[in-house]
Amino acid sequence: MSDPGGPASPDPGRPVHLRGLLSLVIPAHNEEPNMARVVGGAVTALREVADSFEVVLVDDGSTDRTVDEARRAMGASTDRLRVVRHERKSGYGVTVADGLRAARGDWVAFMDGDGQFDPADLTRLAAKAEGADLVAGFRVRRADPWHRSVVSRTFNVFVRVLYGVRCRDVDCGFKLMRREVLTVAHPILARSALLNTEIYFKTRRAGLRVTQVGLTHHPRIAGVRSGGRLVPILRAVRELVKLRWRLARTWAPPPRPPSGNSPG
């Protein structure tokens, strides 16, 4: 069942450690100026919350030094960086999905590469992981132009009506999940930002546990903003309907394990 509020957070002074390998997927297109802050901050947070970690950078056809700056930001942990390259720009959904498929972790997270989320907030998501299969952020207040917030709220209404997903800020690009969520979600059909909707929908229908954490959303201070244009927005609404139809025809939740065998 979806629980937008989630359980009470553990004592913030107590370290939260995820057992096994944690993969962090970072989609990026021409984000050279943001890599030091995003990747460097991510490495610090990953060391704090995980026994072992890897960073999966999906370079979506960048024409700048995004990958070079990411390697530099990894510091002594360069061997933990894996790069998935697109020869040409493929878009958000394809980029994140390719990163999720490449991730090898027992836990998998993804975070936008534009610097609008603080990588340190990965510790806040991890603090909720003990009682959840999917821990999803929501932006308490969007640091975007007003029209993007209006579009986001409208989009969330469509998702609630068509998919029965009653969570805040469905398309927030900062999530942490157990490997089981990706197993249930396979294959991911969406090739746009609807990837977030599909993950929520399949997780909920499979009876897995969802909780949310409010996150601070920061203004973009470098790079070029993407999204928010009229044509992609209209396309997303059309694809919402098409994806729901495809899911109804081609996907069913896997059988649930016997009671008492919940993920550990």
C-alpha positions, 0 to 999 in steps of 0.5 A: 500500500502506498503511504505518502507520509511514511513511518517516523524517521529513525533517530537522525544521529544513528547511522543508516547502513544498507546491506549489500551493493548500492547502485546510484544512477545519474542521468546527465546531458551536458552537465559538466558544470554540475558534476563536481557538486552532484557526483562528489556529493553523491560519493560522500553520501554513498560512503555514509549509507552503503556497505559498498556502492557504484555510480552509474552515469548515463551520458545522454549524448553529451557534447561537453566534458560531463564524463571527464568531470564525473571521473574527476569528482569520483576522486579515489573512488574512480573504479566505482564509476561505470559509464553508459553512453548514448551516441545521441540524446535519447531523453530522460526516460530512456536514459534512466531506464538504461541506467537501471538496467545496468545497475548491479546493486541489491539497492538501486537509487537514481537522482537527476544530474542537474544539481537541483537535488542535494546528494546528501539527501540520499541519507534521508531516503536510506533512513526510511528504507528499513520499512519500505521497498520503494522510498521516493522523494517529493519536492516540498516546494519546486524551485522552478518557474510557476508554469512548471509547478502547474504542469506537474500538479495537473500531471499528478491529477491525471496519474491519480485518475488513470493509474490509481497512484495516490502519491505526491509529486510522482515524477520527482527524480530522486528515488531509492528502491530494493532490487525487487522493485526493478524485478517487478517493474521489468520490462519498463515500457515507458520511454519518457518521464512516465517511467516514474509513473510506471514504477509507482504503478507496478510497485503498488500493484505488486503489493510492495511497500512505498513511502515518501520523504519530503526533499528540498528542491534547489534552483538550477545554477548551471547548465541548460534546463530541459522539459516544461515545453508545450509539445513534450507536455502534450505528448506526455498526456497522450502517452499516459493514456497509451501506457495505461492501455499497454499495461492493462494488456501486457502486464500483471503483478507477479504472485505475492510470496506467502505471508511472513516472507517479506523482503529483509 
